[in-house]
Amino acid sequence: MAYFVPTRVEEVAPAEVAEVELYHPKSWVTKYVFSQDAKVIAIQYAFTAIAIGLVALVLSWLMRLQLGFPDTFSFIGPESYLQFVTMHGMIMVIYLLTALFLGGFGNYLIPLMVGARDMVFPYVNMLSYWVYLLAVLVLVASFLVPGGPTGAGWTLYPPQAILSGTPGGQGAGIILMLVSLALFIVGFTMGGLNYVVTVLQARTRGMTLMRMPLTVWGIFVATILALLAFPALFVGAVMMTLDRILGTSFFMPVIVELGEQLEYGGGSPVLFQHLFWFFGHPEVYIVALPGFGIVSDLIATHARRNIFGYRMMVWAIVIIGGLSFVVWAHHMYVSGMNPYFGFFFATTTLIIAVPTAIKVYNWVLTLWRGNIHLTVPMLFAIAFIITFVNGGLTGLFLGNAVVDVPLSDTMFVVAHFHMVMGVAPILVIFGAIYHWYPKMTGRMLNNVLGQLHFWVTFLGAYAIYLPMHYLGLLGVPRRYYEIGETEFIPQSAETLNAFITVVALIVGFAQLVFLFNLVWSAFKGKLAGSNPWGATTLEWQTPETPPGHGNWGPTLPVVYRWAYDYSVPGAGQDFLPQNLPPDEVPGEGGQKGLSDVAAQPAE
Amino acid sequence: MVVALLLLVVVIGTVVFHFWSPWWWTPIASNWGYVDDTILITFWITGSVFVAVGLFMAYCVFRYRHQKGRQAAYEPENKKLEWWLTIGTTVGVAGMLTPGLFVWHQFVTVPDEATAIEAVGQQWQWTFRLPGKDGVLGTSDPRSISFENPFGLDPDDPNGQDDVLIEGDEVHLQLDKPVKVLLRSIDVLHDFYVPQFRAKMDMVPGMITYFWLTPTRTGTFEILCFELCGVGHYGMRGKVVVDEESDFQAWLQEQPTFAELYAQARGGTRDDVDLVLNEGESDVVEQGSVKAD
């Protein structure tokens, strides 16, 4: 009897369970304002985050004007300076980076990349944005109250944060900050539940966890971190608010303030630090992990090569996420906590360097033997690698307890966290916007403006923060309104400060090129088609560009392969979309149905 | 091509900047040279990694740039290579952690022969206290702080009577003698740091923290506050003078004690030390101890 080998893959139904009816908006207001569509919510988050981020950028210019040219700008006094420092830091870390990566990129990309129609709790998702907006407005309100916003440093350490020696301490400034943070956390819990549950429950047929693009893995693990870490900040904020308003003493020991005994006693300032950093360290990974995931996809797509070591990349994200909860007190080596904690936290901190290094190697190994198109997204990805390696390596200085002793609270710390959190992730954000803008708008961003924006931003930011490390080595402290007269700081340090300020202003203004590009290209940009980069991931395979409501048309996609089938030997094109059925894979010379490339690596 | 070259410039430029930059740590004046050594080891290891990764990336960007006909390799993973890279990284990390923890152990282990000195921080000034001839600092309580008793010492504690109080912002230390610096704050967090000493610790109200050092050269060094403490943070400066033994003793003799200052503040003169000593319930009387000046 003849042995029949079928050459056609059987038709697979998209889902075993019938789809839940998606909410359909009826009016302009419910379509574009109170929208439950994750793509609209994403853009709302992005606009708000970038707007408040620009405010923080201007604050940084004011800080740099004072540091670069002390005794020149009489409208910047010691109080204002601390307020600029504080608001700049808090806005950038929380209201820009966290909001943009999770609320912006998470909302836009997760449903599309996993093949879902929307997030699983669309109404709560919508609410999450409006709560975030409210949090931003409360924060902005603190600029307008008597005494102005808090100047306690973004770390808000008590007791000074709620006392009269600190701007906003005895006014509404600190209260509005704490209320704003609490609101933010509520909003991000709502959003976070969406991102996590959507990834776990709403992946389309064939999209196993190990076929998800690393962008999704990065945002997914970051969201889990957020759900577990933010409560520590929440309770710290509540307890500090009670100390301030009701006179409780959670964090307040006996205090004699400028000769006067206050009515506090028995509290522990170090307790706040533990709570803050138990949140604060995972927070930096909440910012970093989405960046890691996104940059992996940028490199793979633009180098036309599978990400090297996908499985290890996933494990590295998970391990980094887990370890991020046991390193927090490396921010507290000189806090006066039990000295023996230093041994534990230095060890865990240096251990976390290992999975992080593996990710770096794998990014570079993806470039190796690739087919590298030096597009603007690729340029930003390459710049990310250099700046992240630089910033990550300086972290090894600070993580090694005894090395941290002379360096803590110096400009070395400021340089480190700006390089690793301010420069590197922002470069990823830019790269990601240049990469996904065509999907969101159907048009390409202008390439010449993009190249200009890239080079000024990358080289400028590097020139700002590299020398700053050396100011810290010298012993120049952070959060100082001015260095003033010292014996040990040379005059050349002041020249360096002026140089850094000038470069910072140039880089700041260069961002106007980017903003102009965003607006101009929306109307005049080159038409992009549905997949201008030839990417494999699902978001590029939607029937409409930009994707319509419900993303996929009448039928959900079915996934047959992992996210990195670039340059597969024997295939007729250098990328295979995840939802391309095996019998439709073009062979070399154009024959369809080359079934040996349908065999996929690793699940 | 241009991109690869510029990457090369960034990597090499960073190394050149490091070696040519005039901004480096200020010369050390304490025994904590091991900290500097650990920093140097860290620079060598991290610097090598930075250069290796950067150069390799510049090479890849050049060698594998898109050209007509180029096809990328398809290699999902390479377990052997990944394994070796993990091991190499772990070795590098251990190479930094080992000296680091060794020196940290020294940092947290105060030698038995260290004498004590207390630095008190408050918004926005420094004051100091030495234990006096009995070698023991008296107990303190911020609730006792008053105009007559700015240090908040317990007047009934005999150990505190001979404590030397320095109400100005300049303190002296003795050359080559290990000293445990006890740190106290009466209001908010501060941090006592002399960059030439390489050792610091926060001052936490409600706690006594400490660090130790041995000054290894004479000179006058600046104290700066290294934990944000409000608007006056940047102006909270002091001085540490490291003296040879004879100069140190000479300086010490000139400083008042708690007993003297307390008596003076309560309306007597500094000679009325007996008034104070006899008031308390203590039955320990210092024998001709303090030279009232």
Interface residues (C-beta under 8 A of the other chain):
Chain A: P78 E79 L82 G151 A152 G153 Y157 P159 Q160 L163 G165 T166 P167 G169 P253 V254 I255 V256 E257 L258 Q261 G266 G267 S268 P269 V270 A303 R304 R305 N306 F308 G309 Y310 R311 M312 V334 S335 G336 P339 Y340 G342 F343 A346 T347 L350 I351 A353 V354 A357 I358 V360 Y361 N362 V364 L365 L367 W368 R369 G370 N371 I372 H373 L374 L379 I382 I385 I386 V389 N390 L393 T394 L396 F397 N400 A401 V402 V403 V405 P406 S408 D409 T410 L459 Y462 L466 P467 Y470 L471 L473 L474 G475 P477 R479 Y480 Y481 E482 I483 G484 T486 E487 F488 P490 S492 A493 L496 Y564 Y566 S567 V568 P569 D574 P601 A602
Chain B: V3 L6 L7 V10 V11 T14 F17 S21 P22 W23 W24 W25 T26 W32 Y34 V35 T38 I39 T42 T46 V49 F50 V53 G54 F56 M57 C60 V61 Y64 R65 H66 R70 Q71 A72 A73 Y74 E75 P76 E77 N78 L81 E82 L85 T86 T89 T90 V93 M96 L97 G100 L101 V103 W104 H105 F107 V108 Q122 Q123 D141 P142 R143 I145 G152 L183 I186 D187 V188 L189 D191 Y193 P195 Q196 R198 A199 K200 M201 D202 M203 V204 P205 G206 M207 T209 F211 T220 F221 E222 L224 C225 F226 E227 L228 C229 G230 V231 G232 H233 Y234 G235 R237
